[in-house]
């Protein structure tokens, strides 16, 4: 962690160093919130987007963070419908996230209840890491216009838009995925949980451990 922080001073401008450090330190806090949308007010009360946009872009260009943009409609191409002012930020590596949040390995492995509240953000970061680093997939998430439903990831494969819901446990129920289906009627719905590979109507559940094979499995199960 110290090596990453020293790189801020080595490769960025002097004026950006404090901003980079504030954003970097704040990522575990942002992901721990129920609404994981990045809020500048969490950095400091009077923070404004224009003050930190350059620092966020520096971290993106350096490959240290990934941005996932919010969209409210599922049309191809997704990049044409993003809200540039609404996004989530994920860390490049879930192991670093655990270290930054001071989460002992035993808590993760043993399923300790102290980890339960943070588990959703942790698992979502894991899936973002797999999609981005292994498959070079751009990250988007869907939020309904009424803000009551949210699907964690929207992925584009062969001109198809696939919604992917992420669950940290074994409960496969998802009102948000059903809401997306009713509004956009995609060819298939996808979910990743601790359950095994399973079909349930047009919904397919993928085990978390195999999410790196998601595009191939998705095409196979259409």
Secondary structure as UniProt FT lines:
FT   HELIX           2..11
FT   HELIX           14..32
FT   HELIX           40..43
FT   TURN            45..46
FT   HELIX           49..61
FT   TURN            62..63
FT   STRAND          65..71
FT   HELIX           78..81
FT   STRAND          82..91
FT   HELIX           94..100
FT   TURN            101..102
FT   HELIX           105..110
FT   HELIX           113..115
FT   HELIX           116..129
FT   HELIX           130..134
FT   STRAND          140..143
FT   TURN            145..146
FT   STRAND          150..151
FT   STRAND          153..157
FT   TURN            158..159
FT   STRAND          160..166
FT   HELIX           175..184
FT   STRAND          189..193
FT   STRAND          198..200
FT   TURN            201..202
FT   STRAND          203..207
FT   HELIX           208..213
FT   HELIX           214..220
//
